Amino acid sequence: MKKRTKTIIATIAGTVILTGAIWLINESRHPNAPAFNDHFTRKFLNKDKKVDDGFYEFKSKTEQYTMWFPKGYQLIKENGEDYVINGNSYERWIAKEVNNKAENAGGSYIEMTFSNARKAENESFTVENMFKEQLNITKPNTIETSSTRIYYDSAYTYFKGTQEVSMHPNKEHASNTYIAYVADKHSNNAIELWFDKSEKSRKNDEVAEKKWFLTILKNIKFREGNEA
């Protein structure tokens, strides 16, 4: 009986060791970056395609778009409201900046909403309302890629009592809120992207910050073959 018990214990121990070894091998195959340290976030990332310094390719679960995802961020999945998807027509997620050492939230957030319900004839109206309501701006900056139209701008936002106030950045107050609307030229697909910056988590370099934001926007690729 004792011999049998020892055999069972040895078998269990061997299984645990083997499982642990397999887990360590799988973990070692992923890049050492906050984005890959989170098991939920890594499901969206292509570990074999580091597209540029600081970014990895992100593949939407809707299969309708790809983009560049900053390696220092992780998707939030604390409840059902943090990540939402509806087939291939809608997806919303929020990502937080993570401290490399402690892996605590740095305070900066990216929020992304994808939808295929955009109506091309309402694009100008949608964009104007969005920027007017959120940043008190009526004519955002615009750029185009071969397949997208990108509208973007930024402002310094703060709360005055319970009311949120937006003002154009100046020498005293750099932008801490960036928003963008990216429309596909060949379909009804569109993305709204928000970046809220923590003063503590990012250097106050507005030029570098704008370049970083535009890098993300310019590398949003919608699935080809969809017609508007």
N, C-alpha and C positions, 0 to 999 in steps of 0.2 A: 504493500500500500504506500509506504514511504517512498519507494523507488518510483512508483507511478506519479506521486505528487511532485517529486523532484523533476520528473520528465515534463510534466505539465507546466511547472514554473519556468523551466529552462526554455520551453517552447514559447511561452508568453513573452519572456524576456527577449528572446531572439526576434520575435515579431515586432516588439516595441523598438528594438535597436534598428531593425531593417526599415521600419516605417520612418523612424527618425532620420536615418541616412538618406532615404529617398526624398524626404521633405527638405533636407539641407541641400541636396543636389539641385532640386527644383528651385529653391530660393536663390542659390548661387548663380543661376542662369539669368536672373533679372538684374538690370542695372541698379547700382546703389544710389537711388534717388528717392526722395519722399513720395513721388507719384507712384513708384513701383513698390514701395514699402507697404502701401495700402492695398489689400487684396481686392477690394471692390474697384478701385481706380484702375488697377492694372488690367482688368478685364477689357477695358476700352483701348488700351495702348498697344502699339506695335513695338515690341522690345528690340526688334531687329532693324528698325528704321528710325535712327536719330536724325531728324531732318535738318536740324541746325543747333548750334550751341544753346542749351537751355530748354530745348523743346523735343517732344516725341509726337509721332502721329497718333491722333485720336480718331477712332472709328465709331461713329454713332451706331447705337443698337437699332435705329430706324433703318439703317443702311442707306440713308439719303444724303449723307455728307461726311466729309472728313475735315479735320482741322489740325492746327498745331497746338499742343497742350504743354504749358510750362511745367518743367520737371519738379519745381518746388511747390506744386499745389496738389491737393487731394480732393476728390469728390466727397461731399458730405452725404452720409447715409444713416442718419440717426433716427429718422422716421419716414413714413410714406410720403410726406410732403417734400422731402429734400430731392428725391429723384422721381420724376414722373414720365411715363411713356405711354403712348396710345398707338399701337401698331407701327406703321411707317409714316404716320401723319403728324405726330406731335412728340416733342421731347423737351424736358426742362431739367436742368441740373444746376447745382451750386458747387463751386470749388473754393476751398480756403487755402491761403498760403500757410506753409508749415515751416516751423523752425527746424533746421537740419539737425541740431543737437538734441533738443528736447522733444521735437515733433509736436509742439504745441501750436495752436493757431496764431499766426502772426498778426492777424487782424484784417488783412486784405482779402477781398472776395471777388470772384468772377461768377456772374449769373448768366446763363445762356438759355434762350428759348427758341426752339425750332418749330416751324409750322409750315404746312403745305396749303394753307387756306388763304394765302395772300391773293388779293385781286389786283392785277396789274394796273387797272384803270384808277385804283384808289391809292396808288403808291405815294404820290406827292402829298395827298391829304394825310395819310397815315404817318409819314415822316414828319411833316410839319407839326401835327398834333403831339407826337411823341416828344420831340425836342422842346416844343413850347411848354408842355406840361412839366417835363422833368428838369430841364435846364434853363428855361426861360430864353430859349434861342429859337429863332424862326428859320434861319438859313444855315444849316450845319455845313461843315466841310464835306466835299464829295470827291471821290476818286473812283476809277473803274479799272477792273481787270478784264481779261478777255471774256470772262463768263459772269462777272458780278458787278453790281453797282453798290458802292459802299458810302453810307452817310455816317459821319461821326463828329463828335465834338466833346468838349469837357468844360467843367466849371468847378468853382470852389463852393461846396455846399455845407451848410451848418444849420443848426436848429436855434431859432429865436423863440424861446418858450417851447410851445408844442408845434410851431410852424417851421417847416423846412424852407430855408432861403437859399437861392442860387445866385451866384455873382460871378462875373468874368474874372479869371485869374489875374493877379497883378504881382508887383514886387513883394508884397507882404503875404499874399495868399496864393500859393500854387494850386493847380487843379488837384482835387482829390476824388472826383467822380468823372468817369468817362463812359459814354454810351455810344452804341453804333447800331445801325440797321443795315443788314446785308441782303440784297435781293438777287435772286438768280435770274439771269437774262433769258433763260430758256424754259422756265417752269414757274409754278406758283410757290416754290420754296423760298422761304425767307428766315433770317435769324436776327434776333435781338440780342445784343451782347452788352453786359454791364461790367464795369470794373470800379469797385469802391476801394480806395486806398487807405491804409492805416498810416498815419504819420510816423509811427514807430517802426513799421516793418519795411518801409522802402525809403531809399535816399531821396532827398528833395531835388531830383534832377529831372526836370520836366521834359527836356529834350530826349533824354534816354527813355523816359517813361512812355512818351508819345511814340517813339520808334518801336518799342516793345509791343505796345497796343496795336499799332498798324501792322506789325509783323504777323500777329494773330489774325487780324481781319483779312489781310491780303492772301492768306493761305487757307481760307475756308473754301473747300471745293464741294460743290453739290454734285449729286449723282447725275451722270450724263444719260440722255435718252428720255428724260421727262419733258413733256411738252406743256406749255402754259395753256 
